[in-house]
Amino acid sequence: MFQGGSVHLCYIDEAGNGQTLDPVRPDAPPVLVVGGFTVPRAQVKSLTWAFLAVKKHYRPQLRNADQLSEVIQHEIKGSDVRKNLRVGNHGWRRAAMDLVASLLDTLESHEARILARVWIKEEGLAFDESGVYPASVAALNETFQAQLAHEHSRGMMVLDSRTKVKNAPNVHCVTTRKYRTGGDSLRGVIESPVFGHSDTHTLLQLADLVVSSLLFPIACHAYLGDVTWNVHCDDAYRPLREQFGQRLKKLQFRYQDPTGKWRGGIVVSDRRTQQPSSLMFGPRKAITVPTTAIPGQPGASTPERREGEPDGSAVESPAG
């Protein structure tokens, strides 16, 4: 039973949609990412001010704003960050990378933890966004619950509001788990997810940037680099993966379920090529494992094995 006074908040947004990945739609998002971060309630105000400072730094016009509301309502969109990386000049690309680095600095210094579900689409196959999104929210709530239990805390999730038709299923999937007969499996989660608008909830803007300017392009580069006809599959995103992949890995909250399986963090479902979630943090590294030489024969080593390569494990296992 919860007895402490610790509280965490979780902010969730998405990047991508249900469009089919097809050459006739070269601008269709090849992945859907539903994710964000958790933060202790005691850090929320400081994190908010730190993020506003980042916005002022990268949008100098905000420094002269007459009202705080102007700074809060102005959004830096992840799609613009990605565009600057793809087609911007050297200065724009450097500014985009510096912005992402500043976002990670801010999250790291405020005890934030990143969690996400990443879905890789298959060419030509319909993508059931109406089913995938609620399933993602349910899975993220499980991770959030595990973190709350670990921290002896309680918490609430704030989702970026879409439309009522799209919002409702995302709440029902959590509400039924909390109030079904047989016990509450999300006891640390105070209430079903609530919805906010990014122009009024500053930290939803931060969640948007985490998802759309970092996780989305990294996933495109890691899992769909061969899809040259899609505008989102661009090698310009390589620096994000190379420079920030390991920082993302360290920002995860991961936990072991009762069977000992690692869960949580950034989880990738790659039905296209069945690649592991660990690709989000950088290319697989080849490791040669030496074996004892057989007497009378030259020294030998086992065949090359790649770190993170599936070995009978599920593709949807947590990254790490």
C-alpha positions in Angstrom: 0.0 0.0 0.0 1.3 3.4 -0.9 2.4 5.5 2.1 4.9 8.0 0.8 4.3 11.4 -0.7 6.3 11.0 -3.9 4.4 11.7 -7.2 5.4 11.3 -10.8 3.9 12.7 -14.0 4.1 11.1 -17.4 3.7 13.1 -20.6 2.9 11.2 -23.8 2.7 12.3 -27.5 2.9 10.6 -30.8 4.7 11.0 -34.2 3.4 9.3 -37.3 -0.1 8.1 -38.3 -1.9 5.2 -39.8 -1.1 5.9 -43.5 0.0 2.8 -45.4 3.7 2.8 -46.3 3.6 2.8 -50.1 5.7 4.3 -52.9 2.6 6.2 -54.1 2.7 8.1 -50.9 6.4 9.0 -50.5 5.6 11.3 -47.5 3.7 8.7 -45.5 5.3 8.2 -42.1 7.1 4.8 -42.1 6.8 4.5 -38.4 4.5 5.3 -35.6 6.0 6.3 -32.2 3.9 6.7 -29.1 6.1 7.9 -26.2 7.4 10.6 -23.9 8.9 10.8 -20.5 8.2 10.6 -16.8 9.4 13.2 -14.2 9.1 13.6 -10.5 6.4 16.1 -9.4 9.1 18.0 -7.5 11.0 18.6 -10.7 8.1 19.7 -12.9 8.4 23.4 -12.3 12.1 23.5 -12.7 11.9 21.3 -15.9 9.2 23.7 -17.3 11.4 26.8 -16.7 14.4 25.0 -18.2 12.5 24.0 -21.3 11.2 27.6 -21.7 14.8 28.8 -21.5 15.7 26.3 -24.3 12.9 27.7 -26.4 14.1 31.3 -25.9 17.6 30.3 -26.8 16.6 28.7 -30.1 13.8 31.2 -30.9 15.5 34.5 -30.0 12.3 36.5 -30.8 10.7 35.0 -27.7 13.2 36.8 -25.4 11.3 40.1 -26.1 7.9 38.6 -25.5 5.6 40.9 -23.4 3.7 38.0 -21.9 4.8 34.6 -20.5 1.9 33.1 -22.3 3.6 34.0 -25.6 6.6 31.9 -24.7 4.4 29.0 -23.5 2.2 28.9 -26.5 5.0 29.1 -29.1 5.9 25.6 -30.2 9.1 24.3 -31.7 7.8 21.4 -33.9 9.8 18.3 -34.3 8.9 18.2 -38.0 10.8 21.5 -38.5 13.8 20.0 -36.7 13.8 17.0 -39.0 13.4 19.2 -42.1 16.4 21.3 -41.0 18.5 18.1 -40.7 17.4 16.9 -44.2 17.5 20.0 -46.3 18.9 22.8 -44.2 22.3 24.4 -44.6 25.2 23.7 -42.3 24.0 26.3 -39.7 20.5 24.9 -39.6 21.7 21.3 -39.2 24.1 22.3 -36.4 21.3 24.3 -34.6 19.0 21.2 -34.9 21.6 19.0 -33.3 22.3 21.5 -30.6 18.6 21.7 -29.8 18.3 18.0 -29.4 21.4 17.9 -27.2 19.8 20.7 -25.0 16.6 18.7 -24.7 18.5 15.7 -23.5 20.6 17.8 -21.1 17.4 19.1 -19.6 15.8 15.7 -19.2 18.9 14.2 -17.7 19.3 17.0 -15.1 15.7 16.7 -13.9 15.5 12.9 -13.3 13.3 12.2 -16.3 13.0 8.8 -17.8 12.0 8.1 -21.5 9.5 5.4 -22.5 8.1 4.6 -25.9 6.5 2.1 -28.2 7.9 2.2 -31.8 6.0 0.5 -34.6 7.8 -0.2 -37.9 5.4 -0.4 -40.9 5.5 -3.0 -43.7 5.3 -1.8 -47.3 1.8 -2.1 -48.8 0.1 -3.4 -45.6 -2.7 -1.6 -43.9 -1.7 -0.2 -40.5 -4.3 -0.4 -37.7 -3.7 2.9 -35.9 -7.0 2.5 -34.0 -5.7 -0.6 -32.4 -2.0 0.2 -32.1 -2.4 3.5 -30.3 -4.5 2.1 -27.4 -2.2 -0.9 -27.1 0.7 1.5 -26.9 -0.9 3.5 -24.1 -1.7 0.4 -22.2 1.9 -0.8 -22.5 3.3 2.5 -21.4 1.0 2.5 -18.4 2.5 -0.8 -17.4 6.0 0.6 -17.6 4.8 3.7 -15.7 3.3 1.5 -13.0 6.5 -0.5 -12.7 8.5 2.7 -12.2 6.0 4.0 -9.6 6.3 0.8 -7.7 10.1 1.0 -7.9 10.1 4.6 -6.7 7.4 4.0 -4.0 5.4 6.7 -5.8 2.1 7.4 -7.4 1.4 9.2 -10.7 -0.7 10.3 -13.5 -0.3 10.2 -17.3 -1.1 13.2 -19.5 -1.7 12.5 -23.2 -1.6 15.0 -26.0 -5.3 15.5 -27.0 -6.4 14.4 -30.5 -10.1 14.1 -31.1 -12.8 12.7 -28.8 -13.2 9.6 -31.0 -9.5 8.9 -30.9 -9.0 9.9 -27.2 -11.7 7.6 -25.7 -10.3 4.2 -26.5 -6.9 5.2 -25.1 -8.6 5.9 -21.7 -10.8 2.9 -21.7 -8.0 0.4 -22.1 -6.5 1.8 -18.8 -9.7 2.3 -16.9 -10.8 -1.3 -17.4 -7.5 -2.5 -16.0 -7.9 -0.4 -12.9 -11.5 -1.2 -12.1 -12.0 -4.8 -13.4 -13.0 -7.5 -11.0 -10.0 -9.2 -9.5 -7.9 -6.2 -8.5 -6.2 -3.1 -9.8 -3.1 -3.9 -11.8 -2.1 -0.2 -12.0 -2.4 0.7 -8.4 0.3 3.4 -8.5 -1.5 5.2 -11.4 -3.9 7.6 -9.6 -6.4 8.0 -12.4 -6.9 7.0 -16.1 -4.9 9.2 -18.5 -6.1 12.8 -18.9 -5.7 14.9 -22.0 -4.0 18.2 -22.6 -3.3 20.6 -25.4 0.3 21.3 -26.1 -0.2 25.1 -26.3 -1.3 25.0 -22.7 0.7 22.1 -21.3 4.3 23.1 -21.8 5.8 19.7 -21.0 3.6 18.1 -23.7 5.7 20.2 -26.1 8.8 18.7 -24.7 7.3 15.2 -25.1 6.5 16.1 -28.8 10.1 17.1 -29.4 11.4 13.9 -27.8 9.2 11.7 -29.9 9.2 13.6 -33.2 12.7 15.1 -33.4 14.6 12.2 -31.9 12.8 8.8 -31.6 10.9 9.1 -35.0 13.9 10.0 -37.2 16.2 7.5 -35.4 13.7 4.7 -36.0 13.4 5.7 -39.7 17.2 5.5 -40.0 17.7 2.4 -38.0 15.0 0.2 -39.5 14.1 1.6 -42.9 17.4 2.8 -44.4 16.8 0.8 -47.5 13.4 2.6 -48.3 15.0 5.3 -50.4 11.7 6.5 -52.0 10.3 7.7 -48.6 11.2 11.3 -47.6 11.5 10.3 -44.0 14.1 7.6 -44.6 17.1 9.9 -44.9 20.7 9.3 -44.0 20.7 12.9 -42.6 19.3 11.4 -39.5 22.4 9.3 -38.9 24.0 11.8 -36.5 21.0 11.7 -34.2 21.5 7.9 -33.8 25.3 8.1 -33.5 25.5 11.0 -31.1 22.4 10.5 -28.9 21.7 6.8 -29.1 23.6 5.9 -25.9 22.1 8.8 -24.0 18.7 7.6 -24.9 19.6 4.1 -23.7 20.6 5.5 -20.3 17.4 7.6 -20.0 15.2 4.5 -20.1 13.4 3.0 -17.2 13.5 -0.8 -17.5 12.4 -3.5 -15.2 12.1 -7.3 -14.9 8.7 -8.9 -14.9 8.0 -11.9 -12.6 9.4 -14.3 -15.2 12.7 -12.4 -15.2 12.1 -10.9 -18.7 13.3 -7.3 -19.2 10.6 -4.8 -20.2 9.9 -1.1 -20.4 12.0 1.6 -21.9 12.0 2.1 -25.7 10.3 -1.0 -27.3 10.3 -1.5 -31.0 7.9 -3.8 -32.9 9.5 -4.4 -36.2 7.3 -6.7 -38.3 9.2 -5.7 -41.4 12.7 -7.1 -40.8 12.4 -8.4 -37.2 15.3 -6.3 -36.0 15.9 -5.8 -32.3 15.1 -2.7 -30.3 18.7 -2.1 -29.5 19.2 -0.6 -33.0 17.7 2.6 -31.7 20.9 3.2 -29.8 23.4 2.6 -32.6 24.4 0.1 -35.2 25.0 -3.5 -34.1 28.6 -4.1 -33.2 30.3 -7.3 -34.3 31.9 -9.2 -31.5 34.3 -12.1 -32.0 34.4 -14.5 -29.1 37.6 -16.6 -29.0 37.6 -20.2 -28.1 40.3 -22.5 -26.8 42.5 -23.8 -29.6 42.4 -27.5 -30.3 45.8 -29.1 -29.7 47.8 -29.5 -32.8 45.6 -27.0 -34.8 45.9 -23.2 -35.3 44.0 -21.0 -32.8 40.4 -20.5 -33.8 37.5 -18.3 -32.9 33.8 -18.8 -33.0 31.8 -17.2 -35.9 31.1 -13.6 -35.6 28.1 -12.7 -33.4 26.5 -9.3 -33.4 25.6 -7.6 -30.2 21.8 -7.4 -29.8 21.1 -9.9 -32.5 18.0 -11.9 -32.0 18.7 -15.3 -30.5 15.2 -16.8 -30.3 13.9 -13.8 -28.4 10.9 -11.8 -29.3 11.4 -8.8 -31.6 9.2 -6.7 -29.3 11.5 -7.2 -26.3 12.7 -3.9 -24.7 15.7 -2.2 -26.1 19.0 -2.3 -24.2 
